[in-house]
Amino acid sequence: MGLFSFIKEAGEKLFGKKQETPEMTIEDKNALNQERAQAIFDYVKGLNLQWSSLMVSYKSGQVAISGTVPDQENREKIILAAGNVEGVDSVDDQLVVEAPAAEPRFYTVVKGDTLWKIAASQYGDGSKYPRIFEANKPMLKDPDRIYPGQNLRIPPL
């Protein structure tokens, strides 16, 4: 459990063009936040990750997620799926893990990175990049399609 930071300007584009404005009523802001929470929930659900009683809330760039997950891998993937959304700058993880394990290790992609380069820096061996790719499925569909600002799981070897 904890607060994880993300780059607000990077990630999946789930929210469309509608923005919060100072002129909006509190009811309109709440409705917009609920729409965004639902979009994130639907996105996570579409990834076919394992969870029960998942709840997602959104307010001013912060996502709070709660529920139960069977293992650390699903926890980390849900955190990353919720955080790697354009418009999200942090995820408050309140997930309960049925089989707890070591805390996650994440890496933020910078310009010029490849999975090979990341594996070389994290593991000392670039040829271990498939491990990072597999650990980030289904969010990653192609090992050559990562972008600056994206956060990735770095699983232990």
N, CA and C of each residue as an Amber inpcrd file, in Angstrom:
protein
   471
   0.8420000  -1.1720000   0.0000000   0.0000000   0.0000000   0.0000000
   0.8850000   1.2320000   0.0000000   0.4280000   2.2350000  -0.7020000
   1.2010000   3.4590000  -0.7410000   0.7580000   4.3460000  -1.8880000
   1.4780000   5.4390000  -2.0320000   1.1860000   6.3990000  -3.0740000
   2.2670000   6.2970000  -4.1400000   1.8630000   6.1000000  -5.3880000
   2.7860000   5.9560000  -6.5060000   2.6100000   7.1390000  -7.4470000
   3.7240000   7.7340000  -7.8780000   3.6870000   8.9050000  -8.7530000
   3.8240000   8.5200000 -10.2150000   3.1390000   9.2760000 -11.0700000
   3.1800000   9.0640000 -12.5140000   3.2910000  10.4190000 -13.2000000
   3.5800000  10.4090000 -14.4790000   3.6620000  11.6330000 -15.2630000
   2.2880000  11.8940000 -15.8690000   1.6850000  13.0040000 -15.4760000
   0.2950000  13.3090000 -15.8300000   0.0820000  13.4530000 -17.3310000
   1.0950000  13.9110000 -18.0560000   0.9490000  14.1760000 -19.4850000
   1.2130000  12.9500000 -20.3620000   1.5220000  11.8050000 -19.7590000
   1.8480000  10.6030000 -20.5360000   0.8570000   9.4960000 -20.2230000
   0.5730000   8.6650000 -21.2120000  -0.2320000   7.4840000 -20.9530000
  -1.3950000   7.3000000 -21.9000000  -2.1900000   6.2800000 -21.5820000
  -3.3800000   5.9680000 -22.3700000  -4.3370000   7.1550000 -22.3380000
  -4.9200000   7.4410000 -23.4670000  -5.8530000   8.5600000 -23.5760000
  -7.2830000   8.0270000 -23.4140000  -7.7740000   8.0500000 -22.1820000
  -9.0910000   7.4940000 -21.8710000 -10.1500000   8.5620000 -21.6510000
  -9.7460000   9.7960000 -21.3860000 -10.6830000  10.8010000 -20.9060000
 -11.2910000  11.6960000 -21.9680000 -10.8170000  11.6690000 -23.1850000
 -11.3540000  12.5750000 -24.1950000 -10.8890000  14.0010000 -23.9450000
 -11.5770000  14.9540000 -24.5230000 -11.1310000  16.3450000 -24.4590000
 -11.7760000  17.1620000 -23.3530000 -12.7940000  16.6370000 -22.7000000
 -13.4950000  17.3930000 -21.6680000 -12.5670000  17.6340000 -20.4740000
 -12.3850000  18.9050000 -20.1060000 -11.4900000  19.2850000 -19.0240000
 -12.2700000  19.9280000 -17.8780000 -11.7310000  19.8210000 -16.6870000
 -12.3030000  20.5070000 -15.5400000 -11.9510000  21.9880000 -15.6440000
 -12.9210000  22.8490000 -15.4010000 -12.6930000  24.2980000 -15.4560000
 -13.1500000  24.9360000 -14.1470000 -12.5990000  26.1070000 -13.8190000
 -13.0060000  26.7860000 -12.5800000 -14.4900000  27.1550000 -12.5450000
 -15.0880000  27.3260000 -13.7390000 -16.4950000  27.7140000 -13.8090000
 -17.4520000  26.5550000 -13.5230000 -16.9540000  25.3360000 -13.5360000
 -17.8250000  24.1730000 -13.3310000 -18.3960000  24.1610000 -11.9190000
 -19.6210000  23.6880000 -11.8180000 -20.2220000  23.5130000 -10.4940000
 -19.5940000  22.2850000  -9.8300000 -19.7730000  22.1890000  -8.5430000
 -19.2490000  21.0260000  -7.8180000 -19.8850000  19.7480000  -8.3540000
 -21.1640000  19.8060000  -8.6960000 -21.8560000  18.6390000  -9.2340000
 -21.2410000  18.2200000 -10.5740000 -20.9080000  19.2130000 -11.4260000
 -20.2850000  18.9000000 -12.7170000 -18.8970000  18.3070000 -12.5230000
 -18.1280000  18.8440000 -11.5830000 -16.7820000  18.3090000 -11.2960000
 -16.8900000  16.8810000 -10.7730000 -17.8480000  16.6420000  -9.8740000
 -18.0340000  15.2890000  -9.3420000 -18.4290000  14.3150000 -10.4470000
 -19.3050000  14.7520000 -11.3450000 -19.7200000  13.8980000 -12.4640000
 -18.5330000  13.5840000 -13.3660000 -17.6950000  14.5910000 -13.6420000
 -16.5040000  14.3800000 -14.4750000 -15.5490000  13.4030000 -13.7950000
 -15.3370000  13.5630000 -12.4900000 -14.4710000  12.6430000 -11.7460000
 -15.0180000  11.2170000 -11.7790000 -16.3330000  11.0650000 -11.6710000
 -16.9400000   9.7280000 -11.7360000 -16.7740000   9.1120000 -13.1230000
 -16.9190000   9.9230000 -14.1690000 -16.7030000   9.4290000 -15.5370000
 -15.2760000   8.9320000 -15.7070000 -14.3210000   9.6830000 -15.1770000
 -12.9090000   9.3000000 -15.3030000 -12.6020000   8.0460000 -14.4920000
 -13.1580000   7.9500000 -13.3040000 -12.9690000   6.7390000 -12.4970000
 -13.5360000   5.5280000 -13.2310000 -14.7050000   5.6900000 -13.8440000
 -15.3210000   4.5860000 -14.5900000 -14.4700000   4.2010000 -15.8000000
 -13.8960000   5.1870000 -16.4830000 -13.0380000   4.9030000 -17.6450000
 -11.8160000   4.0930000 -17.2210000 -11.2260000   4.4440000 -16.0830000
 -10.0600000   3.7020000 -15.5800000 -10.4870000   2.3010000 -15.1630000
 -11.6090000   2.1950000 -14.4550000 -12.1130000   0.8740000 -14.0500000
 -12.3370000  -0.0080000 -15.2730000 -13.0000000   0.5260000 -16.2970000
 -13.2750000  -0.2400000 -17.5160000 -11.9850000  -0.6610000 -18.2070000
 -10.9900000   0.2240000 -18.2060000  -9.6950000  -0.0950000 -18.8220000
  -9.0250000  -1.2550000 -18.0770000  -8.9790000  -1.1650000 -16.7470000
  -8.3700000  -2.2370000 -15.9430000  -9.1370000  -3.5360000 -16.1460000
 -10.4540000  -3.4570000 -16.1370000 -11.2900000  -4.6530000 -16.3310000
 -10.9950000  -5.3030000 -17.6840000 -10.7910000  -4.4840000 -18.7090000
 -10.5160000  -4.9970000 -20.0440000  -9.1810000  -5.7060000 -20.1730000
  -8.3000000  -5.5140000 -19.2060000  -6.9910000  -6.1780000 -19.2420000
  -7.0420000  -7.5950000 -18.6810000  -8.2030000  -7.9950000 -18.1660000
  -8.4130000  -9.3450000 -17.6230000  -7.4480000  -9.7070000 -16.5000000
  -7.1830000  -8.7350000 -15.6350000  -6.3650000  -8.9990000 -14.4640000
  -7.2540000  -9.6020000 -13.3830000  -6.6270000 -10.2210000 -12.4000000
  -7.3910000 -10.8880000 -11.3430000  -7.5630000  -9.9550000 -10.1500000
  -8.8160000  -9.7970000  -9.7020000  -9.1430000  -8.9680000  -8.5520000
 -10.5630000  -9.2920000  -8.1220000 -10.9070000  -8.8430000  -6.9190000
 -12.3020000  -8.9190000  -6.4810000 -12.6380000  -7.6140000  -5.7680000
 -13.8640000  -7.1870000  -5.9340000 -14.3660000  -5.9650000  -5.3080000
 -13.5070000  -4.7430000  -5.6250000 -13.0440000  -4.6270000  -6.8490000
 -12.1980000  -3.4900000  -7.2130000 -13.0230000  -2.2100000  -7.2270000
 -12.4920000  -1.1820000  -6.5760000 -13.1280000   0.1360000  -6.5560000
 -12.0880000   1.1490000  -7.0230000 -12.5220000   2.0600000  -7.8840000
 -11.6380000   3.0950000  -8.4170000 -12.3140000   4.4400000  -8.2080000
 -11.5520000   5.3960000  -7.6720000 -12.0540000   6.7690000  -7.5960000
 -11.0020000   7.6870000  -8.2140000 -11.4550000   8.8370000  -8.6890000
 -10.5720000   9.8030000  -9.3610000 -10.9320000  11.1940000  -8.8810000
  -9.9060000  11.9910000  -8.5780000 -10.1300000  13.3970000  -8.2330000
  -8.8590000  14.1780000  -8.5240000  -8.9690000  15.1250000  -9.4410000
  -7.8760000  16.0620000  -9.7500000  -6.5430000  15.3660000 -10.0130000
  -6.5570000  14.2930000 -10.7800000  -5.3270000  13.6090000 -11.1590000
  -4.9250000  12.4780000 -10.2460000  -5.5740000  12.3350000  -9.0950000
  -5.2270000  11.2480000  -8.1860000  -6.2700000  10.1450000  -8.2690000
  -5.7810000   8.9260000  -8.4300000  -6.6290000   7.7450000  -8.4690000
  -6.4320000   6.9880000  -7.1630000  -7.5250000   6.5410000  -6.5800000
  -7.4620000   5.6520000  -5.4190000  -8.0680000   4.3270000  -5.8540000
  -7.3440000   3.2470000  -5.5750000  -7.8340000   1.9110000  -5.9290000
  -7.8570000   1.0470000  -4.6720000  -8.9390000   0.2780000  -4.5330000
  -9.0560000  -0.6340000  -3.4040000  -9.7240000  -1.9150000  -3.8860000
  -9.6040000  -2.9180000  -3.0720000 -10.1460000  -4.2270000  -3.4040000
  -9.1570000  -5.2860000  -2.9770000  -9.3520000  -6.4890000  -3.4740000
  -8.4840000  -7.6060000  -3.1240000  -7.9210000  -8.2260000  -4.3970000
  -6.6350000  -8.5480000  -4.3530000  -5.9670000  -9.2110000  -5.4730000
  -5.2910000 -10.4740000  -4.9450000  -5.1380000 -11.4950000  -5.7980000
  -4.5620000 -12.7460000  -5.3060000  -3.0570000 -12.6860000  -5.0540000
  -2.3480000 -11.8020000  -5.7920000  -0.8940000 -11.8010000  -5.6820000
  -0.3060000 -10.4310000  -6.0350000   0.9890000 -10.3110000  -5.7780000
   1.7110000  -9.0650000  -6.0010000   1.7170000  -8.6680000  -7.4770000
   1.8180000  -9.6230000  -8.3730000   1.8500000  -9.3250000  -9.8040000
   0.5940000  -8.5960000 -10.2510000  -0.5700000  -9.0960000  -9.8610000
  -1.8230000  -8.4330000 -10.2300000  -1.9220000  -7.0590000  -9.5810000
  -1.4680000  -6.9230000  -8.3620000  -1.4620000  -5.6180000  -7.6880000
  -0.6590000  -4.6150000  -8.5010000   0.5560000  -4.9860000  -8.8550000
   1.4390000  -4.0780000  -9.5810000   0.8620000  -3.7080000 -10.9460000
   0.2830000  -4.6780000 -11.6360000  -0.2860000  -4.3980000 -12.9520000
  -1.4860000  -3.4600000 -12.8580000  -2.2980000  -3.6120000 -11.8370000
  -3.4460000  -2.7200000 -11.6560000  -2.9590000  -1.3010000 -11.3390000
  -1.9630000  -1.1740000 -10.4880000  -1.3960000   0.1430000 -10.1780000
  -0.8780000   0.8000000 -11.4510000  -0.1250000   0.0520000 -12.2490000
   0.4410000   0.6080000 -13.4870000  -0.6340000   0.9330000 -14.5070000
  -1.6370000   0.0750000 -14.6290000  -2.7130000   0.3510000 -15.5880000
  -3.4440000   1.6320000 -15.2050000  -3.7180000   1.8240000 -13.9260000
  -4.4130000   3.0320000 -13.4720000  -3.5200000   4.2620000 -13.5790000
  -2.2440000   4.1050000 -13.3510000  -1.3270000   5.2510000 -13.3580000
  -0.8390000   5.6720000 -14.7190000  -0.7120000   4.7300000 -15.6350000
  -0.2400000   5.0480000 -16.9780000  -1.4070000   5.4930000 -17.8570000
  -2.1570000   6.4600000 -17.3490000  -3.2890000   7.0640000 -18.0510000
  -3.0270000   8.5660000 -18.0830000  -3.1670000   9.1580000 -19.2610000
  -2.9830000  10.5940000 -19.3700000  -3.9990000  11.3010000 -18.4660000
  -3.5050000  12.2000000 -17.6220000  -4.3630000  12.8970000 -16.6760000
  -4.2370000  12.3740000 -15.2560000  -3.4500000  11.3110000 -15.0550000
  -3.2460000  10.7360000 -13.7230000  -1.8210000  11.0470000 -13.2780000
  -1.6870000  11.6660000 -12.1050000  -0.3430000  11.9370000 -11.6040000
   0.0250000  11.1060000 -10.3750000  -0.9510000  10.4160000  -9.7820000
  -0.6220000   9.5340000  -8.6670000  -1.7130000   8.4870000  -8.4810000
  -1.3040000   7.3690000  -7.8930000  -2.2360000   6.2870000  -7.5650000
  -2.0480000   5.9660000  -6.0890000  -3.1470000   6.0770000  -5.3430000
  -3.1720000   5.7040000  -3.9390000  -3.6010000   4.2400000  -3.8860000
  -2.6420000   3.3730000  -3.6310000  -2.8650000   1.9280000  -3.6190000
  -3.4030000   1.5020000  -2.2620000  -4.6350000   1.0280000  -2.2460000
  -5.2450000   0.4990000  -1.0330000  -5.6460000  -0.9600000  -1.2350000
  -5.0030000  -1.6250000  -2.1960000  -5.3110000  -3.0150000  -2.5100000
  -4.7890000  -3.9450000  -1.4190000  -5.5500000  -4.9770000  -1.1390000
  -5.1460000  -6.0140000  -0.1940000  -4.6800000  -7.2110000  -1.0190000
  -3.4820000  -7.6920000  -0.7270000  -2.9080000  -8.8260000  -1.4520000
  -3.0860000 -10.0860000  -0.6110000  -3.7220000 -11.0980000  -1.1960000
  -3.9650000 -12.3490000  -0.4730000  -2.6650000 -13.0960000  -0.1810000
  -1.7030000 -13.0480000  -1.1130000  -0.4060000 -13.7000000  -0.9300000
   0.6780000 -12.6290000  -1.0410000   0.9360000 -11.8990000   0.0560000
   1.8900000 -10.7890000  -0.0010000   3.2930000 -11.2270000  -0.4110000
   3.9870000 -10.3080000  -1.0600000   5.3710000 -10.5370000  -1.4860000
   6.1220000  -9.2200000  -1.3510000   7.3320000  -9.2000000  -1.8500000
   8.1700000  -7.9970000  -1.7670000   7.4810000  -6.8210000  -2.4700000
   7.7820000  -5.6200000  -1.9930000   7.2310000  -4.4100000  -2.6020000
   7.6860000  -4.3030000  -4.0540000   6.8770000  -3.6610000  -4.8810000
   7.2090000  -3.5760000  -6.3030000   8.3840000  -2.6540000  -6.5850000
   9.0100000  -2.9270000  -7.7180000  10.0520000  -2.0510000  -8.2460000
   9.5470000  -1.5650000  -9.5860000   9.5200000  -0.2490000  -9.7720000
   9.0580000   0.3380000 -11.0160000  10.1820000   1.1470000 -11.6430000
  10.0740000   1.3430000 -12.9360000  11.0380000   2.1410000 -13.6860000
  10.2620000   3.0820000 -14.5920000  10.6560000   4.3690000 -14.6180000
  10.0210000   5.3390000 -15.4970000  10.8550000   5.4730000 -16.7670000
  10.2410000   5.2250000 -17.9040000  10.9040000   5.2770000 -19.2080000
  11.2970000   6.7170000 -19.5150000  12.5350000   6.8830000 -20.0000000
  13.0090000   8.1910000 -20.4590000  13.2970000   8.1150000 -21.9510000
  13.3910000   9.2860000 -22.5770000  13.6460000   9.3520000 -24.0190000
  14.9170000   8.5660000 -24.3520000  14.8210000   7.7460000 -25.3840000
  15.9520000   6.9360000 -25.8230000  15.9870000   5.5420000 -25.2280000
  15.1240000   5.2600000 -24.2570000  15.0960000   3.9320000 -23.6400000
  14.5310000   2.8900000 -24.5960000  15.0180000   1.6860000 -24.4540000
  14.4450000   0.4850000 -25.0630000  14.3490000  -0.5410000 -23.9320000
  13.5870000  -1.5820000 -24.1420000  13.5300000  -2.6130000 -23.1040000
  14.9020000  -3.2550000 -22.9030000  15.6600000  -3.3950000 -23.9860000
  17.0270000  -3.9410000 -23.8870000  17.8700000  -3.0670000 -22.9610000
  17.8370000  -1.7650000 -23.1900000  18.6200000  -0.8150000 -22.3990000
  18.1820000  -0.8280000 -20.9280000  16.8710000  -0.9190000 -20.7030000
  16.3610000  -0.9630000 -19.3350000  16.8150000  -2.2510000 -18.6470000
  16.7170000  -3.3810000 -19.3390000  17.1560000  -4.6600000 -18.7670000
  18.6460000  -4.6210000 -18.4440000  19.4250000  -4.0050000 -19.3170000
  20.8660000  -3.8910000 -19.0710000  21.1300000  -3.0750000 -17.8080000
  20.3740000  -1.9840000 -17.6060000  20.5990000  -1.1530000 -16.4240000
  20.0550000  -1.7950000 -15.1490000  18.9580000  -2.5290000 -15.2500000
  18.3280000  -3.1100000 -14.0650000  18.8840000  -4.4880000 -13.6880000
  19.2620000  -5.2670000 -14.6980000  19.7180000  -6.6370000 -14.4630000
  21.1840000  -6.8590000 -14.8250000  21.7770000  -5.8880000 -15.5030000
  23.1450000  -6.0740000 -15.9610000  23.2420000  -6.9110000 -17.2200000
  22.1050000  -7.1810000 -17.8680000  22.0750000  -8.0210000 -19.0650000
  20.8720000  -7.6300000 -19.9250000  21.1270000  -6.9760000 -21.0610000
  20.0650000  -6.5240000 -21.9420000  19.2210000  -7.6490000 -22.5130000
  19.8000000  -8.8390000 -22.6360000  19.0480000  -9.9450000 -23.2250000
  17.9130000 -10.4300000 -22.3070000  17.8420000  -9.9060000 -21.1090000
  16.7620000 -10.2680000 -20.1810000  15.5200000  -9.3990000 -20.3880000
  15.5030000  -8.5710000 -21.4640000  14.3680000  -7.6770000 -21.7010000
  13.0280000  -8.4160000 -21.8270000  12.9680000  -9.6840000 -22.3390000
  11.6610000 -10.3530000 -22.4050000  11.0040000 -10.5060000 -21.0230000
  11.8070000 -10.5840000 -19.9780000  11.2640000 -10.7040000 -18.6100000
  10.4600000  -9.4410000 -18.2600000  11.0040000  -8.2780000 -18.6260000
  10.3020000  -7.0140000 -18.3670000   9.0590000  -6.9280000 -19.2490000
   9.1970000  -7.3140000 -20.5040000   8.0530000  -7.2780000 -21.4200000
   6.9160000  -8.1570000 -20.8970000   7.2160000  -9.3880000 -20.5270000
   6.1900000 -10.3100000 -20.0260000   5.5660000  -9.8020000 -18.7320000
   6.3610000  -9.1590000 -17.8900000   5.8580000  -8.6520000 -16.6120000
   4.9010000  -7.4820000 -16.7970000   4.9290000  -6.8660000 -17.9610000
   4.0900000  -5.6960000 -18.2110000   2.9650000  -5.9600000 -19.1980000
   2.7550000  -7.2260000 -19.5440000   1.5970000  -7.5860000 -20.3550000
   0.3920000  -7.5920000 -19.4520000  -0.7560000  -7.2460000 -19.8460000
  -1.2170000  -6.9100000 -21.1790000  -1.1140000  -5.4230000 -21.5110000
  -0.5630000  -4.6090000 -20.5830000  -0.4410000  -3.1800000 -20.9000000
   0.4840000  -2.9680000 -22.0930000   1.5810000  -3.7370000 -22.1580000
   2.4770000  -3.6910000 -23.3180000   2.0570000  -4.7840000 -24.2880000
   1.8940000  -4.3880000 -25.5240000   1.5220000  -5.3630000 -26.5490000
   2.6780000  -5.6420000 -27.5060000   3.6930000  -4.7840000 -27.4870000
   4.8300000  -4.8890000 -28.3930000   6.0690000  -4.3900000 -27.6350000
   7.1530000  -5.1760000 -27.5950000   8.3310000  -4.7480000 -26.8420000
   8.9920000  -3.4850000 -27.4090000   8.6510000  -3.1110000 -28.6200000
   9.2430000  -1.9160000 -29.2240000   8.3730000  -0.6810000 -29.0350000
   7.2650000  -0.7900000 -28.2980000   6.3480000   0.3400000 -28.1420000
   6.2420000   0.7680000 -26.6800000   7.2920000   1.4370000 -26.2200000
   7.2570000   2.0780000 -24.9090000   7.4380000   3.5670000 -25.1570000
   7.0770000   4.3850000 -24.1890000   7.1470000   5.8280000 -24.4020000
   7.6620000   6.5210000 -23.1390000   8.3280000   7.6730000 -23.3170000
   8.8240000   8.4220000 -22.1610000   7.6830000   8.7700000 -21.2060000
   7.9540000   8.5880000 -19.9280000   6.9600000   8.8560000 -18.8930000
   6.1990000   7.6260000 -18.4510000   6.2510000   6.5620000 -19.2510000
   5.5550000   5.3260000 -18.8970000   6.2880000   4.6450000 -17.7520000
   5.5420000   4.0910000 -16.8250000   6.1300000   3.3240000 -15.7210000
   5.9910000   1.8460000 -16.0270000   7.0380000   1.0930000 -15.7520000
   7.0740000  -0.3450000 -16.0160000   7.3950000  -1.1110000 -14.7370000
   6.8560000  -2.3180000 -14.6310000   7.2310000  -3.2430000 -13.5520000
   8.5960000  -3.8070000 -13.8570000   9.4490000  -3.8900000 -12.8450000
  10.7410000  -4.5540000 -12.9920000  10.6930000  -5.7500000 -12.0230000
  10.3870000  -6.9290000 -12.5480000  10.2580000  -8.0930000 -11.6680000
  11.6430000  -8.5980000 -11.2410000  11.6900000  -9.2720000 -10.1210000
  12.9800000  -9.8730000  -9.7310000  13.3370000 -10.9840000 -10.7090000
  14.6160000 -11.2370000 -10.8610000  15.0420000 -12.3280000 -11.7570000
  14.7990000 -13.6760000 -11.1210000
